[in-house]
Amino acid sequence: MGDIGAKFDWDLTYCKKFFTITPVKGYLAPHEDIHFEVTFHPDVVDNDIRFNKVRCNIEGSDPLFVTLCGKCIAQPVD
């Protein structure tokens, strides 16, 4: 939240196989906030799928970073 609006753009280049963030880009108006939905969609069984420093580029500001992590366990056949 701030006094100046800004465009944002998530760089999901290296984690898009496992995670999706929506909206991936857009504009945040002054005095507004935004909620991002992070979806984990693994295609392998792994107990530590982790991506450090996923970058959100923000117009006129330093980027913000988040760490995304998930765990996928095998499902019963029946």
VMD Tcl script that builds the backbone (N, CA, C; Angstrom):
set m [mol new atoms 234]
animate dup $m
set s [atomselect $m all]
$s set {name element resname resid chain x y z} {
  {N N MET 1 A 0.852 -1.170 0.000}
  {CA C MET 1 A 0.000 0.000 0.000}
  {C C MET 1 A 0.898 1.233 0.000}
  {N N GLY 2 A 0.546 2.212 -0.788}
  {CA C GLY 2 A 1.371 3.403 -0.843}
  {C C GLY 2 A 0.640 4.558 -1.503}
  {N N ASP 3 A 1.344 5.680 -1.647}
  {CA C ASP 3 A 0.762 6.896 -2.210}
  {C C ASP 3 A 0.862 6.962 -3.730}
  {N N ILE 4 A 1.651 6.070 -4.320}
  {CA C ILE 4 A 1.890 6.107 -5.764}
  {C C ILE 4 A 1.540 4.743 -6.348}
  {N N GLY 5 A 0.812 4.746 -7.448}
  {CA C GLY 5 A 0.496 3.501 -8.140}
  {C C GLY 5 A 1.732 2.941 -8.822}
  {N N ALA 6 A 1.724 1.635 -9.070}
  {CA C ALA 6 A 2.881 1.006 -9.716}
  {C C ALA 6 A 2.471 -0.265 -10.440}
  {N N LYS 7 A 3.159 -0.535 -11.539}
  {CA C LYS 7 A 2.988 -1.801 -12.240}
  {C C LYS 7 A 3.819 -2.864 -11.531}
  {N N PHE 8 A 3.340 -4.102 -11.568}
  {CA C PHE 8 A 4.104 -5.217 -11.020}
  {C C PHE 8 A 4.119 -6.349 -12.038}
  {N N ASP 9 A 5.132 -7.203 -11.930}
  {CA C ASP 9 A 5.291 -8.313 -12.874}
  {C C ASP 9 A 6.107 -9.409 -12.198}
  {N N TRP 10 A 5.499 -10.565 -11.947}
  {CA C TRP 10 A 6.202 -11.698 -11.345}
  {C C TRP 10 A 7.072 -12.380 -12.381}
  {N N ASP 11 A 8.294 -12.731 -12.011}
  {CA C ASP 11 A 9.188 -13.503 -12.878}
  {C C ASP 11 A 9.108 -14.963 -12.436}
  {N N LEU 12 A 8.296 -15.736 -13.135}
  {CA C LEU 12 A 8.073 -17.143 -12.793}
  {C C LEU 12 A 8.847 -18.084 -13.720}
  {N N THR 13 A 9.848 -17.561 -14.390}
  {CA C THR 13 A 10.580 -18.317 -15.393}
  {C C THR 13 A 11.052 -19.677 -14.901}
  {N N TYR 14 A 11.674 -19.734 -13.752}
  {CA C TYR 14 A 12.281 -20.993 -13.321}
  {C C TYR 14 A 11.398 -21.816 -12.382}
  {N N CYS 15 A 10.225 -21.329 -12.011}
  {CA C CYS 15 A 9.371 -22.109 -11.108}
  {C C CYS 15 A 7.995 -22.414 -11.694}
  {N N LYS 16 A 7.724 -22.018 -12.926}
  {CA C LYS 16 A 6.380 -22.150 -13.488}
  {C C LYS 16 A 5.921 -23.591 -13.687}
  {N N LYS 17 A 6.860 -24.536 -13.686}
  {CA C LYS 17 A 6.484 -25.950 -13.803}
  {C C LYS 17 A 5.740 -26.414 -12.541}
  {N N PHE 18 A 5.994 -25.783 -11.395}
  {CA C PHE 18 A 5.422 -26.212 -10.123}
  {C C PHE 18 A 4.494 -25.194 -9.463}
  {N N PHE 19 A 4.662 -23.910 -9.766}
  {CA C PHE 19 A 3.878 -22.870 -9.103}
  {C C PHE 19 A 3.314 -21.870 -10.118}
  {N N THR 20 A 2.129 -21.384 -9.802}
  {CA C THR 20 A 1.510 -20.310 -10.566}
  {C C THR 20 A 1.125 -19.215 -9.574}
  {N N ILE 21 A 1.355 -17.963 -9.937}
  {CA C ILE 21 A 0.905 -16.829 -9.131}
  {C C ILE 21 A -0.027 -16.000 -10.002}
  {N N THR 22 A -1.216 -15.704 -9.462}
  {CA C THR 22 A -2.147 -14.863 -10.200}
  {C C THR 22 A -2.596 -13.710 -9.312}
  {N N PRO 23 A -2.725 -12.518 -9.866}
  {CA C PRO 23 A -2.356 -12.159 -11.232}
  {C C PRO 23 A -0.838 -12.109 -11.368}
  {N N VAL 24 A -0.361 -12.477 -12.543}
  {CA C VAL 24 A 1.084 -12.511 -12.773}
  {C C VAL 24 A 1.637 -11.112 -13.037}
  {N N LYS 25 A 0.788 -10.227 -13.538}
  {CA C LYS 25 A 1.209 -8.837 -13.730}
  {C C LYS 25 A -0.012 -7.950 -13.685}
  {N N GLY 26 A 0.231 -6.677 -13.464}
  {CA C GLY 26 A -0.881 -5.742 -13.400}
  {C C GLY 26 A -0.448 -4.397 -12.853}
  {N N TYR 27 A -1.425 -3.650 -12.377}
  {CA C TYR 27 A -1.197 -2.316 -11.863}
  {C C TYR 27 A -1.876 -2.210 -10.507}
  {N N LEU 28 A -1.170 -1.689 -9.545}
  {CA C LEU 28 A -1.701 -1.464 -8.212}
  {C C LEU 28 A -1.902 0.042 -8.030}
  {N N ALA 29 A -3.159 0.446 -7.864}
  {CA C ALA 29 A -3.495 1.866 -7.729}
  {C C ALA 29 A -3.070 2.390 -6.353}
  {N N PRO 30 A -2.897 3.706 -6.240}
  {CA C PRO 30 A -2.536 4.300 -4.949}
  {C C PRO 30 A -3.560 3.944 -3.860}
  {N N HIS 31 A -3.076 3.684 -2.654}
  {CA C HIS 31 A -3.892 3.393 -1.471}
  {C C HIS 31 A -4.707 2.101 -1.602}
  {N N GLU 32 A -4.342 1.243 -2.508}
  {CA C GLU 32 A -5.022 -0.039 -2.702}
  {C C GLU 32 A -4.093 -1.162 -2.267}
  {N N ASP 33 A -4.651 -2.331 -2.079}
  {CA C ASP 33 A -3.830 -3.511 -1.851}
  {C C ASP 33 A -4.291 -4.601 -2.804}
  {N N ILE 34 A -3.520 -5.659 -2.890}
  {CA C ILE 34 A -3.831 -6.747 -3.815}
  {C C ILE 34 A -3.491 -8.066 -3.137}
  {N N HIS 35 A -4.272 -9.064 -3.439}
  {CA C HIS 35 A -4.023 -10.408 -2.931}
  {C C HIS 35 A -3.581 -11.276 -4.103}
  {N N PHE 36 A -2.526 -12.033 -3.885}
  {CA C PHE 36 A -2.022 -12.945 -4.903}
  {C C PHE 36 A -2.396 -14.365 -4.530}
  {N N GLU 37 A -2.805 -15.149 -5.509}
  {CA C GLU 37 A -3.102 -16.559 -5.296}
  {C C GLU 37 A -1.932 -17.374 -5.819}
  {N N VAL 38 A -1.344 -18.175 -4.944}
  {CA C VAL 38 A -0.230 -19.045 -5.316}
  {C C VAL 38 A -0.763 -20.466 -5.389}
  {N N THR 39 A -0.606 -21.096 -6.550}
  {CA C THR 39 A -1.080 -22.458 -6.762}
  {C C THR 39 A 0.115 -23.382 -6.961}
  {N N PHE 40 A 0.121 -24.470 -6.224}
  {CA C PHE 40 A 1.173 -25.491 -6.310}
  {C C PHE 40 A 0.613 -26.637 -7.138}
  {N N HIS 41 A 1.298 -26.976 -8.239}
  {CA C HIS 41 A 0.837 -28.043 -9.133}
  {C C HIS 41 A 2.018 -28.925 -9.544}
  {N N PRO 42 A 2.470 -29.777 -8.608}
  {CA C PRO 42 A 3.635 -30.632 -8.895}
  {C C PRO 42 A 3.281 -31.755 -9.868}
  {N N ASP 43 A 4.289 -32.238 -10.576}
  {CA C ASP 43 A 4.103 -33.404 -11.448}
  {C C ASP 43 A 5.070 -34.529 -11.085}
  {N N VAL 44 A 5.737 -34.389 -9.952}
  {CA C VAL 44 A 6.649 -35.419 -9.441}
  {C C VAL 44 A 6.442 -35.543 -7.930}
  {N N VAL 45 A 6.767 -36.713 -7.406}
  {CA C VAL 45 A 6.717 -36.898 -5.954}
  {C C VAL 45 A 8.042 -36.418 -5.388}
  {N N ASP 46 A 7.987 -35.426 -4.511}
  {CA C ASP 46 A 9.188 -34.845 -3.922}
  {C C ASP 46 A 8.774 -34.179 -2.611}
  {N N ASN 47 A 9.513 -34.441 -1.546}
  {CA C ASN 47 A 9.121 -33.865 -0.259}
  {C C ASN 47 A 9.695 -32.479 -0.005}
  {N N ASP 48 A 10.417 -31.907 -0.963}
  {CA C ASP 48 A 10.919 -30.539 -0.799}
  {C C ASP 48 A 11.109 -29.886 -2.160}
  {N N ILE 49 A 10.050 -29.288 -2.663}
  {CA C ILE 49 A 10.124 -28.520 -3.902}
  {C C ILE 49 A 10.200 -27.063 -3.471}
  {N N ARG 50 A 11.315 -26.434 -3.762}
  {CA C ARG 50 A 11.581 -25.099 -3.216}
  {C C ARG 50 A 12.217 -24.205 -4.286}
  {N N PHE 51 A 11.733 -22.973 -4.319}
  {CA C PHE 51 A 12.307 -21.955 -5.192}
  {C C PHE 51 A 12.539 -20.713 -4.346}
  {N N ASN 52 A 13.800 -20.384 -4.131}
  {CA C ASN 52 A 14.185 -19.219 -3.343}
  {C C ASN 52 A 14.221 -17.972 -4.215}
  {N N LYS 53 A 13.854 -16.870 -3.630}
  {CA C LYS 53 A 13.957 -15.553 -4.260}
  {C C LYS 53 A 13.200 -15.463 -5.585}
  {N N VAL 54 A 11.929 -15.863 -5.581}
  {CA C VAL 54 A 11.072 -15.630 -6.748}
  {C C VAL 54 A 10.780 -14.133 -6.760}
  {N N ARG 55 A 11.056 -13.519 -7.879}
  {CA C ARG 55 A 11.113 -12.063 -7.967}
  {C C ARG 55 A 9.801 -11.449 -8.464}
  {N N CYS 56 A 9.390 -10.382 -7.782}
  {CA C CYS 56 A 8.296 -9.546 -8.267}
  {C C CYS 56 A 8.892 -8.178 -8.580}
  {N N ASN 57 A 8.919 -7.837 -9.864}
  {CA C ASN 57 A 9.429 -6.540 -10.293}
  {C C ASN 57 A 8.351 -5.489 -10.072}
  {N N ILE 58 A 8.748 -4.374 -9.478}
  {CA C ILE 58 A 7.811 -3.297 -9.166}
  {C C ILE 58 A 8.331 -2.009 -9.787}
  {N N GLU 59 A 7.498 -1.403 -10.594}
  {CA C GLU 59 A 7.865 -0.167 -11.286}
  {C C GLU 59 A 8.284 0.906 -10.282}
  {N N GLY 60 A 9.477 1.458 -10.475}
  {CA C GLY 60 A 9.959 2.553 -9.646}
  {C C GLY 60 A 10.411 2.153 -8.258}
  {N N SER 61 A 10.627 0.861 -8.025}
  {CA C SER 61 A 11.013 0.396 -6.696}
  {C C SER 61 A 11.934 -0.818 -6.816}
  {N N ASP 62 A 12.553 -1.168 -5.712}
  {CA C ASP 62 A 13.330 -2.400 -5.680}
  {C C ASP 62 A 12.377 -3.588 -5.784}
  {N N PRO 63 A 12.828 -4.682 -6.376}
  {CA C PRO 63 A 11.961 -5.859 -6.464}
  {C C PRO 63 A 11.715 -6.467 -5.084}
  {N N LEU 64 A 10.627 -7.197 -4.979}
  {CA C LEU 64 A 10.333 -7.988 -3.789}
  {C C LEU 64 A 10.583 -9.453 -4.110}
  {N N PHE 65 A 10.944 -10.238 -3.106}
  {CA C PHE 65 A 11.238 -11.652 -3.307}
  {C C PHE 65 A 10.443 -12.500 -2.324}
  {N N VAL 66 A 10.005 -13.670 -2.795}
  {CA C VAL 66 A 9.363 -14.651 -1.918}
  {C C VAL 66 A 10.006 -16.006 -2.171}
  {N N THR 67 A 9.926 -16.872 -1.185}
  {CA C THR 67 A 10.351 -18.256 -1.342}
  {C C THR 67 A 9.095 -19.112 -1.431}
  {N N LEU 68 A 9.026 -19.922 -2.482}
  {CA C LEU 68 A 7.894 -20.822 -2.663}
  {C C LEU 68 A 8.354 -22.232 -2.360}
  {N N CYS 69 A 7.603 -22.948 -1.539}
  {CA C CYS 69 A 7.965 -24.334 -1.253}
  {C C CYS 69 A 6.704 -25.178 -1.132}
  {N N GLY 70 A 6.842 -26.430 -1.504}
  {CA C GLY 70 A 5.727 -27.371 -1.450}
  {C C GLY 70 A 6.242 -28.771 -1.232}
  {N N LYS 71 A 5.332 -29.653 -0.897}
  {CA C LYS 71 A 5.667 -31.045 -0.634}
  {C C LYS 71 A 4.630 -31.903 -1.339}
  {N N CYS 72 A 5.077 -32.914 -2.039}
  {CA C CYS 72 A 4.192 -33.805 -2.763}
  {C C CYS 72 A 4.468 -35.227 -2.316}
  {N N ILE 73 A 3.428 -35.935 -1.894}
  {CA C ILE 73 A 3.593 -37.319 -1.465}
  {C C ILE 73 A 2.813 -38.233 -2.386}
  {N N ALA 74 A 3.245 -39.478 -2.470}
  {CA C ALA 74 A 2.575 -40.452 -3.332}
  {C C ALA 74 A 1.160 -40.713 -2.824}
  {N N GLN 75 A 0.225 -40.858 -3.752}
  {CA C GLN 75 A -1.163 -41.145 -3.416}
  {C C GLN 75 A -1.432 -42.648 -3.513}
  {N N PRO 76 A -2.303 -43.169 -2.675}
  {CA C PRO 76 A -2.629 -44.592 -2.759}
  {C C PRO 76 A -3.241 -44.933 -4.101}
  {N N VAL 77 A -2.964 -46.135 -4.579}
  {CA C VAL 77 A -3.469 -46.561 -5.891}
  {C C VAL 77 A -4.989 -46.709 -5.872}
  {N N ASP 78 A -5.525 -47.210 -4.772}
  {CA C ASP 78 A -6.974 -47.417 -4.701}
  {C C ASP 78 A -7.644 -46.108 -4.385}
}
mol reanalyze $m
mol bondsrecalc $m
mol representation Tube
mol addrep $m
